[in-house]
């Protein structure tokens, strides 16, 4: 019985801390890291270069 009460108390504390983190803006609403943004822009640049290259090849065939 005591173990169940302690487990429930731990769960309640985790819920409280999770809600407090969301309220303070430190939870799931955090912005992605700068490294992730750089990676995404790099991948976007590669995709655009590939698109331009394929369009240039298509235009040169005609």
C-alpha positions as CSV (number, residue, x, y, z in Angstrom):
1,X,0.0,0.0,0.0
2,X,2.8,2.4,0.9
3,X,4.5,1.7,-2.4
4,X,1.4,2.6,-4.4
5,X,1.0,5.9,-2.5
6,X,4.7,6.7,-3.2
7,X,4.3,5.8,-6.9
8,X,1.1,8.0,-7.1
9,X,2.9,10.9,-5.4
10,X,5.8,10.5,-7.9
11,X,3.4,10.5,-10.8
12,X,1.6,13.6,-9.4
13,X,4.9,15.4,-9.1
14,X,5.9,14.6,-12.7
15,X,2.5,15.9,-13.9
16,X,2.9,19.1,-11.9
17,X,6.4,19.7,-13.1
18,X,5.3,19.0,-16.7
19,X,2.5,21.5,-16.4
20,X,4.8,24.1,-14.8
21,X,7.3,23.7,-17.6
22,X,4.6,24.2,-20.2
23,X,3.3,27.3,-18.4
24,X,6.8,28.7,-18.2
25,X,7.5,28.1,-21.9
26,X,10.2,25.4,-21.2
27,X,8.2,22.4,-22.4
28,X,7.1,21.2,-25.8
29,X,6.8,24.8,-27.1
30,X,10.6,25.3,-27.2
31,X,12.0,26.4,-30.5
32,X,14.2,23.9,-32.4
33,X,17.9,24.2,-31.9
34,X,20.1,26.3,-34.1
35,X,21.9,23.2,-35.5
36,X,18.6,21.7,-36.6
37,X,17.6,24.9,-38.4
38,X,21.0,24.9,-40.2
39,X,20.5,21.3,-41.2
40,X,17.0,22.0,-42.5
41,X,18.2,25.0,-44.5
42,X,21.1,23.0,-45.9
43,X,18.7,20.3,-47.1
44,X,16.4,22.9,-48.6
45,X,19.3,24.4,-50.5
46,X,20.3,21.0,-51.8
47,X,16.7,20.3,-52.9
48,X,16.5,23.7,-54.7
49,X,19.9,23.1,-56.4
50,X,18.6,19.7,-57.6
51,X,15.4,21.2,-58.9
52,X,17.2,23.9,-60.8
53,X,19.6,21.4,-62.2
54,X,16.9,19.1,-63.4
55,X,15.0,22.0,-65.0
56,X,18.2,23.1,-66.8
57,X,18.8,19.5,-68.1
58,X,15.2,19.4,-69.2
59,X,15.5,22.7,-71.0
60,X,18.8,21.7,-72.7
61,X,17.2,18.6,-74.2
62,X,14.6,20.6,-76.2
